[in-house]
Amino acid sequence: MSSSSSSSQTEKAAGASPSVPPLPTNRIVLGCGAASLDYLATVAAFPKPDDKIRSTSLKVEGGGNTGNALTCAARLGLQPRIISKVANDAQGRKALAELEADGVDTSYMVVSENGNSPFTYVIVDNQTKTRTCIFTPGYPEMVPEDLSKSSLCSALDGASLVYFDGRFHETALVVAEEASRRKIPIFIDAERKREGLDDLLNLATYLVCSEKFPQAWTTAPSIPSALVSILMRVPNIKFVIVTLGEKGCIMLERSINEASEMEETNVGSLLESLRQKVDRNATVPTCISSKSSLRVSADGVGALSGRLLVCTAEVVPPLELIDTTGAGDAFIGAVLYGGCWM
């Protein structure tokens, strides 16, 4: 799938290393969301308005949040299934072929004989190592009627968890409601506010979100206070992770038991204390955790029993970094792998 940088990292993670744990007993995960095709044009520097520039390279690869995340999961040894929709055109056929080649079960994909598959133009800036995405949605969009009851039941049979990226919200809600009825954990990737996302969040077990989402969704004044707000507003969520790019991620986990200490700890102050413990010279990812079952609070929001974790990202040498396309999706794939152990 699209991301030369994340693919290499995934392959390293899936390689034979004594630190990699054995595969979980139940490796089946179901994903519902976007699968598309990416046209990745690398340029020396991002163009200015009305510029005409040449690309230094062009790649055409499978993409989409769910497609990318499940590709990563497959490369880590899981057995992913995907519910999505493409058209019977060149883009759709190539996206399907790439998923199948990586071991993703596409038998629950819907293929429309008419319309167009979703695709994205990705401008990769070789100077800043960033990417800009221009997305064209597929047509016709997936609707609940596209997925038969028998296909839905078959897709969920034996699944250890179900993942949603927020696309096809009506179909996603049908899948999530059935997963919830079967008591299958539900994993949500909240990249940004989307139509129907709140309904999915009400059924969520785990949440991973982008850096901008927590404050946009809660209107809290800071990311840490927004994480407290999310767990207060959605009581079924066990943990929320916010990804911060090269700065790693922050995770707030709800405790099963009530806090042993009644004194409240401000989440902002707690975050700063954990960050001060990070070894700035380390190049490999590290995780710093607070005590478990603290009474974590945010001004004007409330308090809950939980623990806060700060995780750093691997420091990738500039010469090894190609671009960041799909990096967040690869992170999701790794969290799905971890989720099969929960």
N, C-alpha and C positions, 0 to 999 in steps of 0.2 A: 504494500500500500504506500501512499505518498508519505515520504519522509526518509531521506537517505540517512540523516543523522539518527533519527529514532530507531530506524531499522537496525543499524549497526549496534546500537545499545541493546536492543531487544535480543539480537543474536548472541551478544556477549552474556546477557542474563540467562539465556536458554542453554548456554554451553555447559560442558561438563566441569563443574566447579565443586569442590568439597563443601563450600558454604551454602550451596543451593539445596533446600530441603527436598525430600521425595515428593512426588506428585500426590495431590489429595485423592482420597478414595473416590469422591464424586467430582468428576472434572467437567460435567455438562453445565454450560452457562448459555442463557438465551439473551440475545440483544434485539431490541426493537428501535429502529431509527434509520438514520441516513446512510445509504451506500451510493456512491457516485463515482465520477471520473474526474481526475485532476489534470489540468494542463499546466505544468510547472515550467515557467520561463525564467531562467536566471539572467539577471542583468548586472552590469558593473555597478550601477547606482540607480536608485529609483528615479524615474523620469520626472521632469518638471512639466507643468501644464503646456500643452501644445508641442511637446517634444516628439521627435521621431528617433528611436534608438533601436539597436540590434540586441537580440538575446545572445548570450554566450553559450547557452545550452537549452534544450527543450526536452522534457520528459512527460510522458503520458502514462499516468498510473492510477490505480484505484484509490478512492478517497471516501470522505464522509466520516463523521464522528464514530458512528457505530461500526462501520466497515473497518476503519483503522484500529479501533479498540479491540475488536474481536480478532483481527489479524494478529495483533500483539499477543492476545490471550492464547491463540492457537500455537504461536511460536514458543510460548512458555509451556506448552504441553497440555493445555485445556482442550475441551471438545465443544467449541462454540457453535450455536445455531443462530441464524439471523432471520428476522422478520422485517422486510423492507419492500420497496417497489421500484422497478426500473421499467423502461420500455424495451421492446424488441428492436433496438437500434445498435449501431456500432459501439456507442458508449456503454449501453447496458450490457451487451454481450461481453465486453472486455472487463467490466467491473465484476460480473459474475465469474468469469474465468479466473481472475486473480484471487477472488475469495476462495473458490474451490481449490485452486492450486495450493493455497496456504492451509487448507484443512478446515475451512469454515463450511458448515452444512447450510447450503442455500436452498434446500428443498421446500422451505416455507416462504421463499421470496415470491412476490407477485410480479409477473411480467406482462405488461400491457402491449397489445399488438399495435396500438396507435399512440400518438403523443411523442414525448421526448424524455429521455433519462436526465436526471439532474447532473450538472457538471460545474466545475469551478475553474476559473482562470486564476492561477497563483503566480504573482510576481515576486520572485526571490531576489532580494537586494544583497548582492555579494559584498557590498561595502559594510553594511550594518548587520548582516546575517539575520535579517528579519524577512517576513513574508506578508504580502497583502493579498487578500482573497476576494474575488468577485464571483458571487454564486448565482447560478441560474437554476431555479427549481425545476423539478420534474413535473410533467403533466401527462395525464391527470394524477392528482395527488392521491395517496393511499387513503382509503376510507374503511370503516369497520366492515362493510359488506364485502370487501376484497378478501377477508380472512374468514374461512368457514369455521364453524364450531369444532369440527373434527380436526382441522389443521391446528387450531389454537390449542386444543387439548393435547394433541400429539407433540407440538412444540414444547409444551410445558412439562410433559411427562419426564420425570427423572431429573429435572433441572435443579441445581443447587442454589442458583440465584438468577434474577432477571434484571437486565440493564436497559435503561432508557436514556436517550439523549435529548428528549423533549420534542422531537419531530413527530409528525402524524398524530397530533395530540388526541384526536378522537379514537383512533385505533389503539394508540398506546394505553389509553384509559381502560379500554375493554380488556386488553392483555393484563394490565396491572390489577384490575379488579379480580380477574380469575386467579392470578398469582397470589393475591392477598387471601382469597378464599381457600387456596391450597396451603397457605402459610409458607410460601416461598419468599425469602428475603428479596426486597426490591431496592435496587441501586439506581440512583438518579444522578446524571451529569447535568448540572445547571450552568450552562455557558453564559446565558443571559435570560432576561425575562421573556417568556414566550406565552402565546395563547394556550390555555389549558394546563400550564405548568403547575399552578397551585393545586389542582385536583390530583395530579400525580404526587406532589409533595406530601399531601395528606395521607398517602399510602406508603410513603418511602420508609425504608429501614436505614439506608446509608445515603449520604449526599456528598458529592464532590462538586465544587463550583469554582468558577474563574475568580480572579482577583477583584473584578468589578461587581460581581453579582451580589455578595452579601449586603453591601450598603445600598445598592440599587433596590433590592427586594425589601429590606427592612427600614430604610431611611435612618439607620443608626449612624452616629457620628464617626465611628471607626470600625475597622475590620473585626478586631477582637470582640467589641461590644455587639456587633452584628451577628457573630457566631453564637453568642449567648442568646440573642433574640431569636435566632432560627430554632434553636433547641427548645426555647420556651414556647414558641408558637406552634411547633410541630412535635408533639410529645412522643410520637412513635420513632423518630429518628434516633439511632444509637450514637452516631458520630457524624460530624460535618468536617470536611477538609476543604481548605481554600488553597489553590495553587498560586504560586507567586513567581513563576518562571525561574530565572537563574537564582532567585533567592530561596528556592525550595518550597515549603508548604507549612501550613499551620493546621493542627487538628484539635478539635474540642470533642471529647468523648464523654457521653453521659454515663454516670456510675449506676450500677444496678442497686447498690446499697446507698442509703443516706450517708451524707458526710459525717465522719467521726468528729470533726472539728466544727463547732457551731459558728465560729468567727468567719466572716466572709472575706474572701481574697479578691481584690479588684482584678479583672481579667487583663486590663492594660498593663498594670504593674507586674502581674505574673508573667506576661509575655516578655516584657523587658528583662526581667530577672533570668528567664530561660535563655534569651538571646545573649546575655553576658557570659553564659557558660559555654557558648559555641567556640570551638577551636578555629580561629580564622585562618590558620595555616593548613588545615585539613583539605585534601582534594577529593576524598571519597565522601559519599553521603553519610551524615550522622543524624541521630535523633536524640533530642533532649526532652525528658518528660518531667512534669511536675509530680508531686505526690498524688496518689489516687484518692478519690473521694474527698476532694476539697470542696468547700462551699464557694463556687466561682460566681462572681457577681459583676454586673455592669450597671453603671449609674442610669437611673431612669428606665431600666429594663427589668431587672429582677435578679434572682440567684438560683443556681441549681447545683446538684452534686455531680462532680465530674473531675476530669483532669485535662490539662493542656499539654500538647506536644508541639515542639518546633523541630522541623526536619530540614536539613540543608540539601542542596542539589550537588551532584557531581560537578567538579570544575573541569570543563572540557577545554583543552588547549585551542586557541583560535584557529590554528591550522587544521585541526581535526573537525571543527564545526562546519557543516555544510549549510544547513538552514534549520529553522525551528518548525517546519511544516509537519504536523502530526505528532509533535512532541507531547502535547497534552493528552492526546488520544492514547499514546503509548503508556503514559502514566496511568490512565484509566485501566488499560489492559493489565498492568501490573497489580493494581488494586483489586481487580476482578480475581486475579490469581490468589491474592491474599484472602479475598472474601470466601473462597472455597474451603478455607480452613476454619472459618468462624462457626 
